[in-house]
Amino acid sequence: MNVDLLVSVRRTIARTPDRFCAAQWAFARNADRVLEEAVPPDGFRCCIAGHVLLEGSALTERDLLREGGFHTGGALWEQAATLLDVEEDRGRELFFPSQWDHPFKKRYYLCAQDEEAEVATAYLDYVLQKYESADISRPVSPSAAPVDADRPPRMPTADDRESTPAAVHS
């Protein structure tokens, strides 16, 4: 997996939560004008796959608006999975909240719009921890919290991992 790209996407979503919406490949209040007159998007938002394509320089916001829209993204998520160097099943797990591990899926479907980005970054932290671990054959379990918990367990974020000094080995 292209961990650097996913960390960059996570950081972007955390820093600009108003530009995130898991339910849409891409959205802008003035999408028609963006496509017809090439004006800058107003209120642009996109999902994790959209952010991967933007951060990976595969598509522009205008490209995403042209190819995406509400649940019509076709192969956009597959392009994002290719950029991240993940298999199709891992791409589905990453890009579709209906495929997220518990408790993240439950938390996403119960959250308010202004909490979406926070839930998504918590899930991305979980994914990053799961795949950055030295023993990938034993993925991190999301069940550290009770099964019916509405909030996921606190896991180190990508920012935490970056600020932790490297251990000195002798």
C-alpha positions in Angstrom: 0.0 0.0 0.0 1.1 3.5 -0.8 1.2 4.6 2.9 2.6 8.0 2.1 -0.3 8.9 -0.2 -2.9 7.6 2.3 -1.2 9.6 5.1 -1.4 12.7 2.9 -5.1 12.1 2.2 -5.8 11.6 5.9 -4.0 14.8 6.7 -5.9 16.8 4.1 -9.2 15.5 5.3 -8.3 16.4 8.9 -7.2 19.9 7.9 -10.1 20.7 5.6 -13.0 18.7 6.9 -15.5 20.9 4.9 -14.0 19.4 1.7 -15.0 15.8 2.7 -18.2 13.9 2.0 -18.1 10.1 1.9 -21.4 9.9 0.1 -20.3 11.7 -3.0 -17.4 11.1 -5.4 -17.3 14.9 -6.0 -19.7 17.8 -5.4 -19.5 21.6 -6.0 -22.4 24.1 -5.6 -21.5 25.4 -9.1 -20.6 22.1 -10.8 -22.4 23.0 -14.0 -20.4 26.2 -14.3 -17.2 24.5 -13.4 -17.7 22.0 -16.3 -19.1 24.5 -18.8 -17.2 27.6 -18.1 -14.1 26.3 -16.3 -14.7 28.5 -13.2 -13.2 27.4 -9.9 -15.4 25.1 -7.8 -17.5 26.6 -5.0 -18.0 24.4 -1.9 -16.0 21.5 -3.4 -16.3 18.2 -1.5 -15.2 14.6 -2.3 -14.8 11.2 -0.7 -11.7 9.3 0.3 -11.2 7.9 -3.2 -11.6 11.5 -4.6 -9.0 12.8 -2.2 -6.6 9.9 -3.3 -7.0 10.9 -6.9 -6.5 14.6 -6.1 -3.5 14.0 -3.8 -2.0 11.5 -6.3 -2.3 14.1 -9.1 -4.4 11.7 -11.2 -7.3 14.0 -11.5 -8.3 17.6 -10.9 -11.4 18.8 -9.1 -12.9 19.5 -12.5 -12.1 16.0 -13.7 -13.7 14.5 -10.6 -16.9 16.6 -11.1 -17.0 15.5 -14.7 -16.5 11.8 -14.0 -18.1 11.6 -10.6 -21.1 13.0 -9.0 -23.5 11.5 -6.5 -22.9 7.7 -6.5 -22.0 7.7 -10.2 -18.2 7.4 -9.9 -17.9 4.3 -12.0 -14.3 3.3 -12.0 -13.0 6.3 -9.9 -12.6 4.1 -6.8 -10.7 1.5 -8.8 -8.3 4.2 -10.1 -7.8 5.3 -6.5 -7.2 1.7 -5.4 -4.6 1.4 -8.2 -2.9 4.7 -7.0 -2.8 3.3 -3.5 -1.5 0.0 -4.7 -4.3 -2.0 -3.0 -6.3 -4.9 -4.3 -10.0 -4.4 -5.2 -11.3 -5.9 -1.9 -9.1 -3.6 0.1 -10.2 -0.6 -2.0 -13.8 -1.4 -1.2 -13.0 -1.7 2.5 -11.3 1.7 2.3 -13.6 3.7 0.1 -17.1 2.5 1.0 -18.3 3.2 4.6 -20.7 0.2 4.2 -17.6 -2.0 4.1 -15.7 -0.3 7.1 -14.9 -2.4 10.1 -17.1 -2.0 13.2 -17.3 0.3 15.1 -16.3 2.8 12.4 -19.2 1.8 10.1 -21.7 2.3 12.8 -20.2 5.6 13.9 -20.2 6.8 10.3 -23.9 6.0 9.7 -24.8 7.6 13.1 -22.7 10.8 12.7 -23.8 14.3 11.7 -22.5 15.8 8.5 -20.0 18.0 10.5 -18.6 14.8 12.1 -18.0 12.9 8.9 -14.4 13.9 8.4 -13.5 13.1 12.0 -15.0 9.6 11.6 -13.2 9.2 8.3 -9.8 10.2 9.7 -10.3 7.9 12.7 -10.9 5.1 10.2 -7.9 6.0 8.1 -5.8 6.0 11.3 -7.1 2.5 11.9 -6.3 1.4 8.4 -2.8 2.9 8.5 -2.0 1.3 11.8 -3.4 -2.0 10.5 -1.2 -2.0 7.4 1.9 -0.3 8.8 2.3 -2.9 11.5 5.3 -5.1 11.1 3.2 -8.3 11.2 0.5 -7.7 8.5 -0.7 -11.3 9.0 -2.2 -10.1 12.3 -4.1 -7.0 11.6 -5.1 -4.6 14.4 -8.5 -5.5 15.8 -11.0 -2.6 15.9 -12.8 -4.4 18.8 -10.7 -2.9 21.5 -13.9 -1.0 22.4 -17.1 -2.7 23.4 -19.0 -4.1 20.4 -21.8 -1.6 20.9 -19.6 1.5 21.4 -20.4 4.5 19.2 -16.9 5.8 19.2 -13.8 3.9 18.0 -10.9 3.3 20.4 -8.3 6.0 20.5 -5.5 5.0 18.2 -2.3 6.9 17.4 -2.9 9.2 14.4 -0.6 9.7 11.5 0.4 13.0 13.0 1.2 11.3 16.3 3.4 8.8 14.5 5.2 11.6 12.7 6.0 13.5 15.9 7.2 10.5 17.9 11.0 10.4 17.9 12.6 7.4 16.4 13.9 4.8 18.8 17.6 4.4 19.2 18.8 0.9 18.5 22.1 -0.3 19.8 
